[in-house]
């Protein structure tokens, strides 16, 4: 089954001078640029949310007093 992409309109107000300067740069695909920025911002916020959840989950866990390489070596020797 084919995935269908539906789009919706988003209207924003920008300063008149910005709009004029955008018109001067006709070679820029402004819709694509703005959509890319929004997607990047969404990914950034989702990542921050996930990191917050990880921090909360690990908040009660005590750090190991042993160096990580020692733990790895012990684990490998037990195999």
mmCIF file of the N, C-alpha and C atoms, coordinates in Angstrom:
data_MODEL
# 
_entry.id   MODEL 
# 
loop_
_atom_site.group_PDB 
_atom_site.id 
_atom_site.type_symbol 
_atom_site.label_atom_id 
_atom_site.label_alt_id 
_atom_site.label_comp_id 
_atom_site.label_asym_id 
_atom_site.label_entity_id 
_atom_site.label_seq_id 
_atom_site.pdbx_PDB_ins_code 
_atom_site.Cartn_x 
_atom_site.Cartn_y 
_atom_site.Cartn_z 
_atom_site.occupancy 
_atom_site.B_iso_or_equiv 
_atom_site.pdbx_formal_charge 
_atom_site.auth_seq_id 
_atom_site.auth_comp_id 
_atom_site.auth_asym_id 
_atom_site.auth_atom_id 
_atom_site.pdbx_PDB_model_num 
ATOM 1   N N  . UNK A 1 1  ? 0.839  -1.188  0.000  1.00 0.00 ? 1  UNK A N  1 
ATOM 2   C CA . UNK A 1 1  ? 0.000  0.000   0.000  1.00 0.00 ? 1  UNK A CA 1 
ATOM 3   C C  . UNK A 1 1  ? 0.882  1.249   0.000  1.00 0.00 ? 1  UNK A C  1 
ATOM 4   N N  . UNK A 1 2  ? 0.533  2.191   -0.767 1.00 0.00 ? 2  UNK A N  1 
ATOM 5   C CA . UNK A 1 2  ? 1.305  3.427   -0.926 1.00 0.00 ? 2  UNK A CA 1 
ATOM 6   C C  . UNK A 1 2  ? 0.982  4.402   0.212  1.00 0.00 ? 2  UNK A C  1 
ATOM 7   N N  . UNK A 1 3  ? 2.035  5.015   0.757  1.00 0.00 ? 3  UNK A N  1 
ATOM 8   C CA . UNK A 1 3  ? 1.827  6.037   1.782  1.00 0.00 ? 3  UNK A CA 1 
ATOM 9   C C  . UNK A 1 3  ? 1.381  7.320   1.095  1.00 0.00 ? 3  UNK A C  1 
ATOM 10  N N  . UNK A 1 4  ? 0.347  7.929   1.597  1.00 0.00 ? 4  UNK A N  1 
ATOM 11  C CA . UNK A 1 4  ? -0.117 9.193   1.029  1.00 0.00 ? 4  UNK A CA 1 
ATOM 12  C C  . UNK A 1 4  ? 0.275  10.333  1.949  1.00 0.00 ? 4  UNK A C  1 
ATOM 13  N N  . UNK A 1 5  ? 0.766  11.373  1.363  1.00 0.00 ? 5  UNK A N  1 
ATOM 14  C CA . UNK A 1 5  ? 1.143  12.553  2.128  1.00 0.00 ? 5  UNK A CA 1 
ATOM 15  C C  . UNK A 1 5  ? 0.111  13.629  1.883  1.00 0.00 ? 5  UNK A C  1 
ATOM 16  N N  . UNK A 1 6  ? -0.467 14.092  2.938  1.00 0.00 ? 6  UNK A N  1 
ATOM 17  C CA . UNK A 1 6  ? -1.428 15.176  2.850  1.00 0.00 ? 6  UNK A CA 1 
ATOM 18  C C  . UNK A 1 6  ? -0.775 16.417  3.420  1.00 0.00 ? 6  UNK A C  1 
ATOM 19  N N  . UNK A 1 7  ? -1.128 17.529  2.892  1.00 0.00 ? 7  UNK A N  1 
ATOM 20  C CA . UNK A 1 7  ? -0.543 18.765  3.398  1.00 0.00 ? 7  UNK A CA 1 
ATOM 21  C C  . UNK A 1 7  ? -1.638 19.687  3.907  1.00 0.00 ? 7  UNK A C  1 
ATOM 22  N N  . UNK A 1 8  ? -1.217 20.602  4.749  1.00 0.00 ? 8  UNK A N  1 
ATOM 23  C CA . UNK A 1 8  ? -2.113 21.606  5.283  1.00 0.00 ? 8  UNK A CA 1 
ATOM 24  C C  . UNK A 1 8  ? -1.437 22.957  5.146  1.00 0.00 ? 8  UNK A C  1 
ATOM 25  N N  . UNK A 1 9  ? -2.232 23.986  5.135  1.00 0.00 ? 9  UNK A N  1 
ATOM 26  C CA . UNK A 1 9  ? -1.701 25.341  5.021  1.00 0.00 ? 9  UNK A CA 1 
ATOM 27  C C  . UNK A 1 9  ? -1.354 25.876  6.403  1.00 0.00 ? 9  UNK A C  1 
ATOM 28  N N  . UNK A 1 10 ? -0.278 26.651  6.455  1.00 0.00 ? 10 UNK A N  1 
ATOM 29  C CA . UNK A 1 10 ? 0.140  27.317  7.678  1.00 0.00 ? 10 UNK A CA 1 
ATOM 30  C C  . UNK A 1 10 ? 0.407  28.766  7.304  1.00 0.00 ? 10 UNK A C  1 
ATOM 31  N N  . UNK A 1 11 ? -0.300 29.662  7.930  1.00 0.00 ? 11 UNK A N  1 
ATOM 32  C CA . UNK A 1 11 ? -0.111 31.082  7.637  1.00 0.00 ? 11 UNK A CA 1 
ATOM 33  C C  . UNK A 1 11 ? 0.637  31.745  8.779  1.00 0.00 ? 11 UNK A C  1 
ATOM 34  N N  . UNK A 1 12 ? 1.608  32.562  8.423  1.00 0.00 ? 12 UNK A N  1 
ATOM 35  C CA . UNK A 1 12 ? 2.339  33.329  9.435  1.00 0.00 ? 12 UNK A CA 1 
ATOM 36  C C  . UNK A 1 12 ? 2.440  34.769  8.962  1.00 0.00 ? 12 UNK A C  1 
ATOM 37  N N  . UNK A 1 13 ? 2.626  35.646  9.899  1.00 0.00 ? 13 UNK A N  1 
ATOM 38  C CA . UNK A 1 13 ? 2.852  37.048  9.561  1.00 0.00 ? 13 UNK A CA 1 
ATOM 39  C C  . UNK A 1 13 ? 4.348  37.317  9.696  1.00 0.00 ? 13 UNK A C  1 
ATOM 40  N N  . UNK A 1 14 ? 4.902  37.988  8.707  1.00 0.00 ? 14 UNK A N  1 
ATOM 41  C CA . UNK A 1 14 ? 6.304  38.384  8.772  1.00 0.00 ? 14 UNK A CA 1 
ATOM 42  C C  . UNK A 1 14 ? 6.395  39.866  8.442  1.00 0.00 ? 14 UNK A C  1 
ATOM 43  N N  . UNK A 1 15 ? 7.499  40.441  8.844  1.00 0.00 ? 15 UNK A N  1 
ATOM 44  C CA . UNK A 1 15 ? 7.672  41.872  8.564  1.00 0.00 ? 15 UNK A CA 1 
ATOM 45  C C  . UNK A 1 15 ? 7.737  42.108  7.058  1.00 0.00 ? 15 UNK A C  1 
ATOM 46  N N  . UNK A 1 16 ? 7.278  43.257  6.656  1.00 0.00 ? 16 UNK A N  1 
ATOM 47  C CA . UNK A 1 16 ? 7.224  43.616  5.236  1.00 0.00 ? 16 UNK A CA 1 
ATOM 48  C C  . UNK A 1 16 ? 8.609  43.579  4.587  1.00 0.00 ? 16 UNK A C  1 
ATOM 49  N N  . UNK A 1 17 ? 9.625  44.059  5.319  1.00 0.00 ? 17 UNK A N  1 
ATOM 50  C CA . UNK A 1 17 ? 10.970 44.077  4.739  1.00 0.00 ? 17 UNK A CA 1 
ATOM 51  C C  . UNK A 1 17 ? 11.510 42.659  4.535  1.00 0.00 ? 17 UNK A C  1 
ATOM 52  N N  . UNK A 1 18 ? 11.147 41.734  5.406  1.00 0.00 ? 18 UNK A N  1 
ATOM 53  C CA . UNK A 1 18 ? 11.572 40.344  5.240  1.00 0.00 ? 18 UNK A CA 1 
ATOM 54  C C  . UNK A 1 18 ? 10.920 39.763  3.989  1.00 0.00 ? 18 UNK A C  1 
ATOM 55  N N  . UNK A 1 19 ? 9.649  40.015  3.817  1.00 0.00 ? 19 UNK A N  1 
ATOM 56  C CA . UNK A 1 19 ? 8.927  39.522  2.639  1.00 0.00 ? 19 UNK A CA 1 
ATOM 57  C C  . UNK A 1 19 ? 9.552  40.082  1.356  1.00 0.00 ? 19 UNK A C  1 
ATOM 58  N N  . UNK A 1 20 ? 9.898  41.345  1.368  1.00 0.00 ? 20 UNK A N  1 
ATOM 59  C CA . UNK A 1 20 ? 10.522 41.970  0.192  1.00 0.00 ? 20 UNK A CA 1 
ATOM 60  C C  . UNK A 1 20 ? 11.860 41.299  -0.115 1.00 0.00 ? 20 UNK A C  1 
ATOM 61  N N  . UNK A 1 21 ? 12.662 41.069  0.922  1.00 0.00 ? 21 UNK A N  1 
ATOM 62  C CA . UNK A 1 21 ? 13.966 40.442  0.719  1.00 0.00 ? 21 UNK A CA 1 
ATOM 63  C C  . UNK A 1 21 ? 13.817 39.001  0.242  1.00 0.00 ? 21 UNK A C  1 
ATOM 64  N N  . UNK A 1 22 ? 12.780 38.310  0.717  1.00 0.00 ? 22 UNK A N  1 
ATOM 65  C CA . UNK A 1 22 ? 12.520 36.948  0.243  1.00 0.00 ? 22 UNK A CA 1 
ATOM 66  C C  . UNK A 1 22 ? 12.198 36.962  -1.249 1.00 0.00 ? 22 UNK A C  1 
ATOM 67  N N  . UNK A 1 23 ? 11.406 37.923  -1.671 1.00 0.00 ? 23 UNK A N  1 
ATOM 68  C CA . UNK A 1 23 ? 11.038 38.030  -3.090 1.00 0.00 ? 23 UNK A CA 1 
ATOM 69  C C  . UNK A 1 23 ? 12.268 38.268  -3.958 1.00 0.00 ? 23 UNK A C  1 
ATOM 70  N N  . UNK A 1 24 ? 13.237 39.002  -3.424 1.00 0.00 ? 24 UNK A N  1 
ATOM 71  C CA . UNK A 1 24 ? 14.458 39.275  -4.174 1.00 0.00 ? 24 UNK A CA 1 
ATOM 72  C C  . UNK A 1 24 ? 15.283 37.999  -4.382 1.00 0.00 ? 24 UNK A C  1 
ATOM 73  N N  . UNK A 1 25 ? 15.137 37.044  -3.494 1.00 0.00 ? 25 UNK A N  1 
ATOM 74  C CA . UNK A 1 25 ? 15.891 35.784  -3.580 1.00 0.00 ? 25 UNK A CA 1 
ATOM 75  C C  . UNK A 1 25 ? 14.985 34.698  -4.156 1.00 0.00 ? 25 UNK A C  1 
ATOM 76  N N  . UNK A 1 26 ? 14.650 34.832  -5.404 1.00 0.00 ? 26 UNK A N  1 
ATOM 77  C CA . UNK A 1 26 ? 13.708 33.919  -6.056 1.00 0.00 ? 26 UNK A CA 1 
ATOM 78  C C  . UNK A 1 26 ? 14.249 32.503  -6.236 1.00 0.00 ? 26 UNK A C  1 
ATOM 79  N N  . UNK A 1 27 ? 15.561 32.352  -6.159 1.00 0.00 ? 27 UNK A N  1 
ATOM 80  C CA . UNK A 1 27 ? 16.140 31.025  -6.352 1.00 0.00 ? 27 UNK A CA 1 
ATOM 81  C C  . UNK A 1 27 ? 16.018 30.142  -5.111 1.00 0.00 ? 27 UNK A C  1 
ATOM 82  N N  . UNK A 1 28 ? 15.544 30.691  -4.005 1.00 0.00 ? 28 UNK A N  1 
ATOM 83  C CA . UNK A 1 28 ? 15.382 29.930  -2.766 1.00 0.00 ? 28 UNK A CA 1 
ATOM 84  C C  . UNK A 1 28 ? 13.971 29.354  -2.711 1.00 0.00 ? 28 UNK A C  1 
ATOM 85  N N  . UNK A 1 29 ? 13.873 28.072  -2.406 1.00 0.00 ? 29 UNK A N  1 
ATOM 86  C CA . UNK A 1 29 ? 12.564 27.427  -2.217 1.00 0.00 ? 29 UNK A CA 1 
ATOM 87  C C  . UNK A 1 29 ? 12.174 27.648  -0.753 1.00 0.00 ? 29 UNK A C  1 
ATOM 88  N N  . UNK A 1 30 ? 11.479 28.743  -0.479 1.00 0.00 ? 30 UNK A N  1 
ATOM 89  C CA . UNK A 1 30 ? 11.178 29.147  0.888  1.00 0.00 ? 30 UNK A CA 1 
ATOM 90  C C  . UNK A 1 30 ? 10.301 28.138  1.609  1.00 0.00 ? 30 UNK A C  1 
ATOM 91  N N  . UNK A 1 31 ? 9.372  27.525  0.907  1.00 0.00 ? 31 UNK A N  1 
ATOM 92  C CA . UNK A 1 31 ? 8.523  26.530  1.546  1.00 0.00 ? 31 UNK A CA 1 
ATOM 93  C C  . UNK A 1 31 ? 9.377  25.372  2.059  1.00 0.00 ? 31 UNK A C  1 
ATOM 94  N N  . UNK A 1 32 ? 10.279 24.906  1.219  1.00 0.00 ? 32 UNK A N  1 
ATOM 95  C CA . UNK A 1 32 ? 11.154 23.797  1.607  1.00 0.00 ? 32 UNK A CA 1 
ATOM 96  C C  . UNK A 1 32 ? 12.079 24.200  2.757  1.00 0.00 ? 32 UNK A C  1 
ATOM 97  N N  . UNK A 1 33 ? 12.618 25.403  2.706  1.00 0.00 ? 33 UNK A N  1 
ATOM 98  C CA . UNK A 1 33 ? 13.511 25.895  3.764  1.00 0.00 ? 33 UNK A CA 1 
ATOM 99  C C  . UNK A 1 33 ? 12.782 25.987  5.099  1.00 0.00 ? 33 UNK A C  1 
ATOM 100 N N  . UNK A 1 34 ? 11.592 26.561  5.079  1.00 0.00 ? 34 UNK A N  1 
ATOM 101 C CA . UNK A 1 34 ? 10.820 26.731  6.315  1.00 0.00 ? 34 UNK A CA 1 
ATOM 102 C C  . UNK A 1 34 ? 10.370 25.384  6.855  1.00 0.00 ? 34 UNK A C  1 
ATOM 103 N N  . UNK A 1 35 ? 9.920  24.500  5.973  1.00 0.00 ? 35 UNK A N  1 
ATOM 104 C CA . UNK A 1 35 ? 9.499  23.163  6.398  1.00 0.00 ? 35 UNK A CA 1 
ATOM 105 C C  . UNK A 1 35 ? 10.683 22.397  6.997  1.00 0.00 ? 35 UNK A C  1 
ATOM 106 N N  . UNK A 1 36 ? 11.855 22.516  6.384  1.00 0.00 ? 36 UNK A N  1 
ATOM 107 C CA . UNK A 1 36 ? 13.053 21.863  6.913  1.00 0.00 ? 36 UNK A CA 1 
ATOM 108 C C  . UNK A 1 36 ? 13.416 22.388  8.291  1.00 0.00 ? 36 UNK A C  1 
ATOM 109 N N  . UNK A 1 37 ? 13.307 23.701  8.479  1.00 0.00 ? 37 UNK A N  1 
ATOM 110 C CA . UNK A 1 37 ? 13.600 24.286  9.785  1.00 0.00 ? 37 UNK A CA 1 
ATOM 111 C C  . UNK A 1 37 ? 12.628 23.771  10.841 1.00 0.00 ? 37 UNK A C  1 
ATOM 112 N N  . UNK A 1 38 ? 11.347 23.717  10.492 1.00 0.00 ? 38 UNK A N  1 
ATOM 113 C CA . UNK A 1 38 ? 10.337 23.237  11.442 1.00 0.00 ? 38 UNK A CA 1 
ATOM 114 C C  . UNK A 1 38 ? 10.606 21.780  11.807 1.00 0.00 ? 38 UNK A C  1 
ATOM 115 N N  . UNK A 1 39 ? 10.916 20.948  10.820 1.00 0.00 ? 39 UNK A N  1 
ATOM 116 C CA . UNK A 1 39 ? 11.212 19.539  11.097 1.00 0.00 ? 39 UNK A CA 1 
ATOM 117 C C  . UNK A 1 39 ? 12.445 19.398  11.994 1.00 0.00 ? 39 UNK A C  1 
ATOM 118 N N  . UNK A 1 40 ? 13.474 20.209  11.745 1.00 0.00 ? 40 UNK A N  1 
ATOM 119 C CA . UNK A 1 40 ? 14.675 20.175  12.569 1.00 0.00 ? 40 UNK A CA 1 
ATOM 120 C C  . UNK A 1 40 ? 14.336 20.552  14.014 1.00 0.00 ? 40 UNK A C  1 
ATOM 121 N N  . UNK A 1 41 ? 13.512 21.571  14.187 1.00 0.00 ? 41 UNK A N  1 
ATOM 122 C CA . UNK A 1 41 ? 13.126 22.026  15.517 1.00 0.00 ? 41 UNK A CA 1 
ATOM 123 C C  . UNK A 1 41 ? 12.318 20.957  16.231 1.00 0.00 ? 41 UNK A C  1 
ATOM 124 N N  . UNK A 1 42 ? 11.442 20.259  15.504 1.00 0.00 ? 42 UNK A N  1 
ATOM 125 C CA . UNK A 1 42 ? 10.649 19.179  16.098 1.00 0.00 ? 42 UNK A CA 1 
ATOM 126 C C  . UNK A 1 42 ? 11.574 18.063  16.573 1.00 0.00 ? 42 UNK A C  1 
ATOM 127 N N  . UNK A 1 43 ? 12.527 17.646  15.717 1.00 0.00 ? 43 UNK A N  1 
ATOM 128 C CA . UNK A 1 43 ? 13.477 16.591  16.107 1.00 0.00 ? 43 UNK A CA 1 
ATOM 129 C C  . UNK A 1 43 ? 14.276 16.997  17.340 1.00 0.00 ? 43 UNK A C  1 
ATOM 130 N N  . UNK A 1 44 ? 14.697 18.261  17.370 1.00 0.00 ? 44 UNK A N  1 
ATOM 131 C CA . UNK A 1 44 ? 15.463 18.775  18.500 1.00 0.00 ? 44 UNK A CA 1 
ATOM 132 C C  . UNK A 1 44 ? 14.639 18.685  19.787 1.00 0.00 ? 44 UNK A C  1 
ATOM 133 N N  . UNK A 1 45 ? 13.392 19.118  19.730 1.00 0.00 ? 45 UNK A N  1 
ATOM 134 C CA . UNK A 1 45 ? 12.533 19.083  20.916 1.00 0.00 ? 45 UNK A CA 1 
ATOM 135 C C  . UNK A 1 45 ? 12.210 17.661  21.345 1.00 0.00 ? 45 UNK A C  1 
ATOM 136 N N  . UNK A 1 46 ? 11.995 16.762  20.371 1.00 0.00 ? 46 UNK A N  1 
ATOM 137 C CA . UNK A 1 46 ? 11.733 15.356  20.696 1.00 0.00 ? 46 UNK A CA 1 
ATOM 138 C C  . UNK A 1 46 ? 12.949 14.725  21.366 1.00 0.00 ? 46 UNK A C  1 
ATOM 139 N N  . UNK A 1 47 ? 14.139 15.073  20.883 1.00 0.00 ? 47 UNK A N  1 
ATOM 140 C CA . UNK A 1 47 ? 15.364 14.561  21.475 1.00 0.00 ? 47 UNK A CA 1 
ATOM 141 C C  . UNK A 1 47 ? 15.528 15.062  22.905 1.00 0.00 ? 47 UNK A C  1 
ATOM 142 N N  . UNK A 1 48 ? 15.269 16.346  23.119 1.00 0.00 ? 48 UNK A N  1 
ATOM 143 C CA . UNK A 1 48 ? 15.364 16.902  24.471 1.00 0.00 ? 48 UNK A CA 1 
ATOM 144 C C  . UNK A 1 48 ? 14.372 16.228  25.416 1.00 0.00 ? 48 UNK A C  1 
ATOM 145 N N  . UNK A 1 49 ? 13.192 15.947  24.907 1.00 0.00 ? 49 UNK A N  1 
ATOM 146 C CA . UNK A 1 49 ? 12.179 15.261  25.712 1.00 0.00 ? 49 UNK A CA 1 
ATOM 147 C C  . UNK A 1 49 ? 12.652 13.856  26.072 1.00 0.00 ? 49 UNK A C  1 
ATOM 148 N N  . UNK A 1 50 ? 13.207 13.130  25.090 1.00 0.00 ? 50 UNK A N  1 
ATOM 149 C CA . UNK A 1 50 ? 13.714 11.780  25.339 1.00 0.00 ? 50 UNK A CA 1 
ATOM 150 C C  . UNK A 1 50 ? 14.866 11.811  26.336 1.00 0.00 ? 50 UNK A C  1 
ATOM 151 N N  . UNK A 1 51 ? 15.765 12.771  26.192 1.00 0.00 ? 51 UNK A N  1 
ATOM 152 C CA . UNK A 1 51 ? 16.884 12.885  27.133 1.00 0.00 ? 51 UNK A CA 1 
ATOM 153 C C  . UNK A 1 51 ? 16.388 13.192  28.542 1.00 0.00 ? 51 UNK A C  1 
ATOM 154 N N  . UNK A 1 52 ? 15.359 13.995  28.647 1.00 0.00 ? 52 UNK A N  1 
ATOM 155 C CA . UNK A 1 52 ? 14.763 14.282  29.952 1.00 0.00 ? 52 UNK A CA 1 
ATOM 156 C C  . UNK A 1 52 ? 14.190 13.029  30.582 1.00 0.00 ? 52 UNK A C  1 
ATOM 157 N N  . UNK A 1 53 ? 13.533 12.207  29.760 1.00 0.00 ? 53 UNK A N  1 
ATOM 158 C CA . UNK A 1 53 ? 12.976 10.957  30.260 1.00 0.00 ? 53 UNK A CA 1 
ATOM 159 C C  . UNK A 1 53 ? 14.089 10.010  30.707 1.00 0.00 ? 53 UNK A C  1 
ATOM 160 N N  . UNK A 1 54 ? 15.183 9.964   29.966 1.00 0.00 ? 54 UNK A N  1 
ATOM 161 C CA . UNK A 1 54 ? 16.321 9.121   30.338 1.00 0.00 ? 54 UNK A CA 1 
ATOM 162 C C  . UNK A 1 54 ? 16.931 9.613   31.643 1.00 0.00 ? 54 UNK A C  1 
ATOM 163 N N  . UNK A 1 55 ? 17.115 10.926  31.760 1.00 0.00 ? 55 UNK A N  1 
ATOM 164 C CA . UNK A 1 55 ? 17.655 11.499  33.002 1.00 0.00 ? 55 UNK A CA 1 
ATOM 165 C C  . UNK A 1 55 ? 16.764 11.144  34.190 1.00 0.00 ? 55 UNK A C  1 
ATOM 166 N N  . UNK A 1 56 ? 15.454 11.251  34.010 1.00 0.00 ? 56 UNK A N  1 
ATOM 167 C CA . UNK A 1 56 ? 14.523 10.934  35.091 1.00 0.00 ? 56 UNK A CA 1 
ATOM 168 C C  . UNK A 1 56 ? 14.613 9.455   35.466 1.00 0.00 ? 56 UNK A C  1 
ATOM 169 N N  . UNK A 1 57 ? 14.730 8.582   34.455 1.00 0.00 ? 57 UNK A N  1 
ATOM 170 C CA . UNK A 1 57 ? 14.810 7.146   34.714 1.00 0.00 ? 57 UNK A CA 1 
ATOM 171 C C  . UNK A 1 57 ? 16.107 6.785   35.428 1.00 0.00 ? 57 UNK A C  1 
ATOM 172 N N  . UNK A 1 58 ? 17.177 7.497   35.136 1.00 0.00 ? 58 UNK A N  1 
ATOM 173 C CA . UNK A 1 58 ? 18.476 7.190   35.735 1.00 0.00 ? 58 UNK A CA 1 
ATOM 174 C C  . UNK A 1 58 ? 18.752 7.961   37.024 1.00 0.00 ? 58 UNK A C  1 
ATOM 175 N N  . UNK A 1 59 ? 17.839 8.822   37.418 1.00 0.00 ? 59 UNK A N  1 
ATOM 176 C CA . UNK A 1 59 ? 18.101 9.672   38.582 1.00 0.00 ? 59 UNK A CA 1 
ATOM 177 C C  . UNK A 1 59 ? 18.295 8.872   39.866 1.00 0.00 ? 59 UNK A C  1 
ATOM 178 N N  . UNK A 1 60 ? 17.653 7.726   39.989 1.00 0.00 ? 60 UNK A N  1 
ATOM 179 C CA . UNK A 1 60 ? 17.793 6.923   41.202 1.00 0.00 ? 60 UNK A CA 1 
ATOM 180 C C  . UNK A 1 60 ? 18.906 5.905   41.136 1.00 0.00 ? 60 UNK A C  1 
ATOM 181 N N  . UNK A 1 61 ? 19.582 5.800   40.012 1.00 0.00 ? 61 UNK A N  1 
ATOM 182 C CA . UNK A 1 61 ? 20.638 4.800   39.834 1.00 0.00 ? 61 UNK A CA 1 
ATOM 183 C C  . UNK A 1 61 ? 21.973 5.383   40.292 1.00 0.00 ? 61 UNK A C  1 
ATOM 184 N N  . UNK A 1 62 ? 22.650 4.631   41.145 1.00 0.00 ? 62 UNK A N  1 
ATOM 185 C CA . UNK A 1 62 ? 23.953 5.101   41.608 1.00 0.00 ? 62 UNK A CA 1 
ATOM 186 C C  . UNK A 1 62 ? 25.033 4.736   40.596 1.00 0.00 ? 62 UNK A C  1 
ATOM 187 N N  . UNK A 1 63 ? 25.995 5.590   40.470 1.00 0.00 ? 63 UNK A N  1 
ATOM 188 C CA . UNK A 1 63 ? 27.116 5.339   39.564 1.00 0.00 ? 63 UNK A CA 1 
ATOM 189 C C  . UNK A 1 63 ? 27.992 4.230   40.131 1.00 0.00 ? 63 UNK A C  1 
ATOM 190 N N  . UNK A 1 64 ? 28.572 3.466   39.254 1.00 0.00 ? 64 UNK A N  1 
ATOM 191 C CA . UNK A 1 64 ? 29.462 2.385   39.661 1.00 0.00 ? 64 UNK A CA 1 
ATOM 192 C C  . UNK A 1 64 ? 30.759 2.970   40.207 1.00 0.00 ? 64 UNK A C  1 
ATOM 193 N N  . UNK A 1 65 ? 31.267 2.340   41.234 1.00 0.00 ? 65 UNK A N  1 
ATOM 194 C CA . UNK A 1 65 ? 32.533 2.801   41.806 1.00 0.00 ? 65 UNK A CA 1 
ATOM 195 C C  . UNK A 1 65 ? 33.716 2.214   41.035 1.00 0.00 ? 65 UNK A C  1 
ATOM 196 N N  . UNK A 1 66 ? 33.437 1.229   40.202 1.00 0.00 ? 66 UNK A N  1 
ATOM 197 C CA . UNK A 1 66 ? 34.448 0.554   39.406 1.00 0.00 ? 66 UNK A CA 1 
ATOM 198 C C  . UNK A 1 66 ? 34.556 1.222   38.035 1.00 0.00 ? 66 UNK A C  1 
ATOM 199 N N  . UNK A 1 67 ? 35.751 1.224   37.474 1.00 0.00 ? 67 UNK A N  1 
ATOM 200 C CA . UNK A 1 67 ? 35.935 1.767   36.129 1.00 0.00 ? 67 UNK A CA 1 
ATOM 201 C C  . UNK A 1 67 ? 35.205 0.877   35.123 1.00 0.00 ? 67 UNK A C  1 
ATOM 202 N N  . UNK A 1 68 ? 34.698 1.464   34.080 1.00 0.00 ? 68 UNK A N  1 
ATOM 203 C CA . UNK A 1 68 ? 33.922 0.728   33.081 1.00 0.00 ? 68 UNK A CA 1 
ATOM 204 C C  . UNK A 1 68 ? 34.751 -0.394  32.448 1.00 0.00 ? 68 UNK A C  1 
ATOM 205 N N  . UNK A 1 69 ? 36.014 -0.144  32.181 1.00 0.00 ? 69 UNK A N  1 
ATOM 206 C CA . UNK A 1 69 ? 36.841 -1.171  31.542 1.00 0.00 ? 69 UNK A CA 1 
ATOM 207 C C  . UNK A 1 69 ? 36.993 -2.392  32.440 1.00 0.00 ? 69 UNK A C  1 
ATOM 208 N N  . UNK A 1 70 ? 37.011 -2.184  33.768 1.00 0.00 ? 70 UNK A N  1 
ATOM 209 C CA . UNK A 1 70 ? 37.115 -3.318  34.684 1.00 0.00 ? 70 UNK A CA 1 
ATOM 210 C C  . UNK A 1 70 ? 35.843 -4.167  34.640 1.00 0.00 ? 70 UNK A C  1 
ATOM 211 N N  . UNK A 1 71 ? 34.709 -3.513  34.601 1.00 0.00 ? 71 UNK A N  1 
ATOM 212 C CA . UNK A 1 71 ? 33.434 -4.222  34.525 1.00 0.00 ? 71 UNK A CA 1 
ATOM 213 C C  . UNK A 1 71 ? 33.357 -5.032  33.241 1.00 0.00 ? 71 UNK A C  1 
ATOM 214 N N  . UNK A 1 72 ? 33.780 -4.448  32.133 1.00 0.00 ? 72 UNK A N  1 
ATOM 215 C CA . UNK A 1 72 ? 33.751 -5.146  30.849 1.00 0.00 ? 72 UNK A CA 1 
ATOM 216 C C  . UNK A 1 72 ? 34.684 -6.349  30.895 1.00 0.00 ? 72 UNK A C  1 
ATOM 217 N N  . UNK A 1 73 ? 35.878 -6.163  31.444 1.00 0.00 ? 73 UNK A N  1 
ATOM 218 C CA . UNK A 1 73 ? 36.839 -7.267  31.527 1.00 0.00 ? 73 UNK A CA 1 
ATOM 219 C C  . UNK A 1 73 ? 36.286 -8.405  32.379 1.00 0.00 ? 73 UNK A C  1 
ATOM 220 N N  . UNK A 1 74 ? 35.666 -8.092  33.515 1.00 0.00 ? 74 UNK A N  1 
ATOM 221 C CA . UNK A 1 74 ? 35.084 -9.119  34.381 1.00 0.00 ? 74 UNK A CA 1 
ATOM 222 C C  . UNK A 1 74 ? 33.974 -9.884  33.655 1.00 0.00 ? 74 UNK A C  1 
ATOM 223 N N  . UNK A 1 75 ? 33.157 -9.146  32.944 1.00 0.00 ? 75 UNK A N  1 
ATOM 224 C CA . UNK A 1 75 ? 32.072 -9.781  32.193 1.00 0.00 ? 75 UNK A CA 1 
ATOM 225 C C  . UNK A 1 75 ? 32.622 -10.728 31.136 1.00 0.00 ? 75 UNK A C  1 
ATOM 226 N N  . UNK A 1 76 ? 33.655 -10.306 30.434 1.00 0.00 ? 76 UNK A N  1 
ATOM 227 C CA . UNK A 1 76 ? 34.251 -11.136 29.378 1.00 0.00 ? 76 UNK A CA 1 
ATOM 228 C C  . UNK A 1 76 ? 34.915 -12.387 29.960 1.00 0.00 ? 76 UNK A C  1 
ATOM 229 N N  . UNK A 1 77 ? 35.551 -12.233 31.091 1.00 0.00 ? 77 UNK A N  1 
ATOM 230 C CA . UNK A 1 77 ? 36.211 -13.382 31.725 1.00 0.00 ? 77 UNK A CA 1 
ATOM 231 C C  . UNK A 1 77 ? 35.219 -14.427 32.215 1.00 0.00 ? 77 UNK A C  1 
ATOM 232 N N  . UNK A 1 78 ? 34.018 -14.006 32.580 1.00 0.00 ? 78 UNK A N  1 
ATOM 233 C CA . UNK A 1 78 ? 32.983 -14.924 33.066 1.00 0.00 ? 78 UNK A CA 1 
ATOM 234 C C  . UNK A 1 78 ? 32.361 -15.735 31.939 1.00 0.00 ? 78 UNK A C  1 
ATOM 235 N N  . UNK A 1 79 ? 32.493 -15.276 30.698 1.00 0.00 ? 79 UNK A N  1 
ATOM 236 C CA . UNK A 1 79 ? 31.860 -15.981 29.573 1.00 0.00 ? 79 UNK A CA 1 
ATOM 237 C C  . UNK A 1 79 ? 32.504 -17.275 29.279 1.00 0.00 ? 79 UNK A C  1 
# 
